[in-house]
Amino acid sequence: MAEQERAIRTRRTILLAAAKVFEERGYQTATISEILSTAGVTKGALYFHFQSKDELAQGVLAAQNQNLVIPDRATKIQEIVDIVALHTYRLQTDPMVRAGVRLTMDQLAQGLDRSGPFRSWAVPVRERLEQAQAQGELLPHVVPAETADVIVGTYAGIQSMSQAISDYQDLVVRVSALLRHLLPSIAQSSVLTAVDISETRGKRVYEEALRHSEELAAAEALI
């Protein structure tokens, strides 16, 4: 058990170091040597967990999708807002998430498959849009798969703009504006009256999702 915990810690240390180097240098110019130096681990330890720079990058990309469960809400539109708010909060507070987004948006990352995060975002948004449609929350013209891609793609542009202009300092304000413009074009006005898109929503959702995930993990451990 101690060896397993040590291995988990070492892997996390390597990923954090890779995230730092990728965020600062970009995928193309980052080197294994820089990551080793930043992590303070041996080459053998690194290659035990990751066989290449590509595997390191994929590890960072996957790490941004922390297994946080958002509890059910009264409306599925609120759940979509909470997905967006949660990611926004984590993008401002978690270096691993920032590095993952940097890699996702890095058009110079030749040979790196950057499609995973876009797909992992689009799927839960589409599923909730389909549920919202079944519950009568959406306007008649909405096609869930199409709208999910619009939400994910638009958010990607907004966060990229925020990163370039203010290093994410104004991200919450920009995302709130995005939601105010986007939601009335897809959701019934009667639904929107109860939807919370306040700028403090992300932190509250993060804390709630963290507690919820810990409670689920504890319950599973008892089974």
Backbone hydrogen bonds, N-H to C=O, Kabsch-Sander energy under -0.5 kcal/mol:
donor,donor_aa,acceptor,acceptor_aa,energy
5,E,1,M,-2.5
6,R,2,A,-2.2
7,A,3,E,-2.3
8,I,4,Q,-2.2
9,R,5,E,-2.3
10,T,6,R,-2.6
11,R,7,A,-2.5
12,R,8,I,-2.2
13,T,9,R,-2.5
14,I,10,T,-2.4
15,L,11,R,-2.4
16,L,12,R,-2.6
17,A,13,T,-2.1
18,A,14,I,-2.7
19,A,15,L,-2.8
20,K,16,L,-2.2
21,V,17,A,-2.3
22,F,18,A,-3.1
23,E,19,A,-2.5
24,E,20,K,-2.0
25,R,21,V,-2.9
26,G,22,F,-2.3
30,A,26,G,-1.2
35,I,31,T,-1.8
36,L,32,I,-2.8
37,S,33,S,-2.4
38,T,34,E,-2.4
39,A,35,I,-2.5
40,G,36,L,-2.3
41,V,36,L,-1.0
46,L,42,T,-2.1
47,Y,43,K,-2.7
48,F,44,G,-1.3
49,H,45,A,-1.0
49,H,46,L,-0.8
50,F,46,L,-3.0
56,L,52,S,-1.9
57,A,53,K,-2.5
58,Q,54,D,-2.6
59,G,55,E,-2.1
60,V,56,L,-2.1
61,L,57,A,-2.7
62,A,58,Q,-2.4
63,A,59,G,-1.8
64,Q,60,V,-0.9
64,Q,61,L,-0.6
65,N,62,A,-1.6
66,Q,64,Q,-1.1
68,L,66,Q,-2.7
69,V,67,N,-0.5
69,V,209,A,-0.6
70,I,68,L,-0.6
79,E,75,T,-1.1
80,I,76,K,-2.0
81,V,77,I,-2.4
82,D,78,Q,-2.4
83,I,79,E,-2.0
84,V,80,I,-2.0
85,A,81,V,-2.9
86,L,82,D,-2.6
87,H,83,I,-2.0
88,T,84,V,-2.2
89,Y,85,A,-2.3
90,R,86,L,-2.4
91,L,87,H,-2.4
92,Q,88,T,-1.4
93,T,89,Y,-1.1
94,D,90,R,-2.8
98,R,94,D,-2.1
99,A,95,P,-2.4
100,G,96,M,-2.2
101,V,97,V,-2.5
102,R,98,R,-2.5
103,L,99,A,-2.4
104,T,100,G,-2.4
105,M,101,V,-2.3
106,D,103,L,-1.0
107,Q,105,M,-1.2
109,A,106,D,-1.5
110,Q,108,L,-2.2
112,L,109,A,-1.6
113,D,111,G,-0.5
114,R,112,L,-0.9
118,F,114,R,-0.5
119,R,115,S,-2.2
120,S,116,G,-2.9
121,W,117,P,-1.6
122,A,118,F,-2.4
123,V,119,R,-2.2
125,V,121,W,-1.4
126,R,122,A,-2.9
127,E,123,V,-2.7
128,R,124,P,-1.8
129,L,125,V,-2.1
130,E,126,R,-2.5
131,Q,127,E,-2.0
132,A,128,R,-2.8
133,Q,129,L,-2.5
134,A,130,E,-2.0
135,Q,131,Q,-1.5
136,G,133,Q,-1.4
137,E,132,A,-2.9
138,L,132,A,-0.5
139,L,186,I,-2.6
142,V,139,L,-1.5
147,T,143,V,-2.8
148,A,144,P,-2.5
149,D,145,A,-1.6
150,V,146,E,-1.8
151,I,147,T,-2.6
152,V,148,A,-2.5
153,G,149,D,-2.7
154,T,150,V,-2.6
155,Y,151,I,-2.3
156,A,152,V,-2.2
157,G,153,G,-1.7
158,I,154,T,-2.3
159,Q,155,Y,-2.9
160,S,156,A,-1.8
161,M,157,G,-2.2
162,S,158,I,-2.4
163,Q,159,Q,-2.4
164,A,160,S,-2.0
165,I,161,M,-2.2
166,S,162,S,-2.9
167,D,162,S,-0.6
167,D,163,Q,-1.2
168,Y,162,S,-1.2
169,Q,166,S,-1.3
171,L,168,Y,-1.2
174,R,170,D,-2.3
175,V,171,L,-2.8
176,S,172,V,-2.4
177,A,173,V,-1.9
178,L,174,R,-2.2
179,L,175,V,-2.5
180,R,176,S,-2.2
181,H,177,A,-1.8
182,L,178,L,-2.6
183,L,179,L,-2.3
185,S,182,L,-1.5
186,I,183,L,-1.8
187,A,183,L,-2.7
188,Q,137,E,-3.0
191,V,188,Q,-1.0
192,L,188,Q,-1.8
193,T,189,S,-1.1
194,A,191,V,-1.5
195,V,192,L,-1.2
197,I,195,V,-0.7
201,R,198,S,-1.6
204,R,200,T,-1.5
205,V,201,R,-2.7
206,Y,202,G,-2.5
207,E,203,K,-2.4
208,E,204,R,-2.2
209,A,205,V,-3.2
210,L,206,Y,-2.5
211,R,207,E,-2.0
212,H,208,E,-2.7
213,S,209,A,-2.7
214,E,210,L,-2.2
215,E,211,R,-2.3
216,L,212,H,-2.2
217,A,213,S,-2.3
218,A,214,E,-2.2
219,A,215,E,-2.2
220,E,216,L,-2.3
221,A,217,A,-1.8
222,L,218,A,-0.9
222,L,219,A,-0.5
223,I,219,A,-0.5
223,I,220,E,-0.9
